[in-house]
Amino acid sequence: METANETLEAINTSEGTSTVVNQMITDDIEALFDVLPPRIRERLRAMPDGDQLIEIVMDLGRLPEARFPNREVVLSDHEITHDDLEYVVSRIGEFGGDNRAGIERTLHRISAIRNRRGDIVGLTCRVGRAVFGTIDIIRDIVESGKSILLLGRPGVGKTTMLRETARVLAEKKRVVIVDTSNEIGGDGDIPHPAIGRARRMQVPRPELQHEVMIEAVENHMPEVIVIDEIGRELEALAARTIAERGVQLVGTAHGNTLDNLLMNPTLSDLLGGIQSVTLSDEEARRRGTQKSVLERKAPPTFDIVIEIQDRDTLVIHHDVARAVDAMLRGYPVNSEVRRRDESRPSGYVSEEVAVEPGEMLRRAGGLRGRPTLNERTPTRGRSNNGGQSLAESPSAIQPTAPVRSTMRVYPYGISQNRLKQAAKALNLPLLIVTDLGEADMLMTLRSYYRKRPQIISDAERRGLPVYVLRSNTVAQMEQALADIFGLAAEVDPYTRAMEEARLAIEKIQSGQATSVELSPQSAYIRRQQHELARQANLISRSLGKEPRRRVRIYANKTL
C-alpha cells in the first residue's frame, strides 16, 4: 500500500496540484489495525472493502463493530472486555482534555467514552484519510483571500477539506494550523505530510484553543489561520479578532445550514450576531413587519459560508452579510450550488438557487403578507399616530419579490440629483417624471407629508404609493429604493463602509498606497473605521465638515 509521503510526492511532481481530483490515500491503515486486538485485526484485514472503512466501535460488554458508509459489520462473536480496551489504549498516544488520542504521524483518531469514575468503557477508532483534490470544486474561492467557514454535519468531510485547504494555501502563503485535537496535522510532534508546508500549533487543552489562535497571529505572522471545529463563544470572539487583523481565516463549525448557525446563540457571532430591535411605527410600516424584529449587529467574521451537503455537493453563500440580512427579514437568499462533475473542464456544475429561511427566522423577521407593486390598493391618508408615518397602503411599503422593471418616480420636495445618485449607486432602472399622471409613485419628505399639500392628496386619490423619507439624504433614498425594488438585504451602509476601510488598509499594507481617503460617513461609522485602522497599526484622521466628514488612513511612515 502506498504511504502518505509517497503519494504526496507523486502529487507534488505532477503537472500542478489542481489537476488531481479525488486521489485518495489511506494514512497507513495498518498502523490502526496494529493497535487493535488480534481477533478484530484479522477480521478487518480479510474484508475486501477495507478502503471504505469509516470507524471501529468497541464498547465494553458489546460486540465490536465496523462502520462503512452504508452498513455496519460485527467483527467478533466475543464481547469487548477491559483487556481489549487496555490493549488499544496502551498502544496509542495520550488522551487529551477532549478524550481524543491518536497514532503518531497518522491521521487516525481514537475517542474514549468514560464512566463516572473516569475509566474508559468505550472506544471509537476513526480512520483518518487525506484526500487530495477535494477542494478543486472550490479552489477559486479558497484562493480568493477571503475568510471561509465550512459548515456541515459530523462525518461529512469538513476536516478532510480543511486539511487540503491548508496544504493548497501553504504553497503560496504562510499558513498556521491551530490543531486542537491533532485531527488536521496528525498525532505526535512531527506534522503529517498531508498538510504540506503549513505549520501546526498544538493546543494543550481544548478550552485554550482561543488563546492559541491569538498567539498564532501575534507570534508567527501568518497570512492564513486554519482552525477546526469552532464551537465556543471565546473561539468565536478570537476568530473575529483574527479576521479584523487582516488575516485570512478558514474554519469549520457543526451545523447543517446557514440559518441553523444564525440561530445558534454561541456561534451566531461568526455571522455578525443578531439582536432584537424595536422599530418605530413608521419604520415598521415602511418595512411591512411587526415592531420587534431581529437585525444583524456587526459585520460577519467570515466573508463566505460553504454548506457541505455531501462530499460532492456544496451550497455557497458568497456574501454572508447580504445573506444574513435577507434571512433576518424573511427573504430567500440567492446562493450557488456546486456539484462535482469530472466530465466538465471545471470539474463541477454550478447553478443558482433561492434558499428559503427557516420558519423560525421567518417568524423572527416578523414579515406580514402584502401585495406587490403590481397589485396596488389606494393609500388611506394619514396614519393613526398623527400622520407622521408612511401612508398605510401595503403596496406603498415594500414588494414581496424583487421588481426590476423601470419605475417612474415623482419627487416632491426632495433633491432630484441625489435621487438619481441613489438609483445609480444601486444600479436600478429609475425614471424621474414631472407629471404626476405618468408616475408610478410619489416620494417626499416627512415635513411635506404632514402639511398635506394638494399634490400629495392628488397622488393618494389616484392610488399612487407615497414614500415618506425622514431626511433629504442619499442614504435615505437608497434605503427607500431598496425597499421598493425588493433589495432591502442588499443595502447595508455599515458593511459597505467597513469593507471600504478594510480594502484601504490592505492597499496600504501591500504598499500600493501611502494613504487612502474613505467616503463620508456618520460619526458612529467613522469611529469603527478608526478602530479598524488602529488594529492594523495604521494612523487615521477625520477630515472635513459634516455631512462630508470622512476618514483618511495613513501608513505610519507618512506622518
Secondary structure, DSSP 8 states (H G I E B T S, - for coil): ---HHHHHHHHHTSS-GGG--SEEEES-HHHHHTTS-HHHHHHHHT-TTGGG--EEEEEBTS--EEEETTEEEE--SS-B-HHHHHHHHTTS----TTSEEE-BTS--EEEEEE-TTS-EEEEEEE--EEEETTTGGGHHHHTT---EEEEE-TTSSHHHHHHHHHHHHTTTS-EEEEESSSTTT-BSSS--GGGTT-EEEE-SSGGGHHHHHHHHHHHH--SEEEES---SHHHHHHHHHHHHTT-EEEEEEE-SSHHHHHT-TTTGGGGT-EEEEE--HHHHHHHTB-SEEEEE-S--S-SEEEEEEETTEEEEES-HHHHHHHHHTT--EEEEEEEE-TTSTTSEEEEEEEE---HHHHHHHTB-----GGG-----SS-TTTS-S----GGGT--SS---S-EEEEEESS-HHHHHHHHHHTT--EEE-S-GGG-SEEEEEHHHHHH--HHHHHHHHHT--EEEESSSSHHHHHHHHHHHTT-GGG--HHHHHHHHHHHHHHHHHTTS-SEEE-----HHHHHHHHHHHHHTT-EEEEES-TTS-EEEEE-GGG-
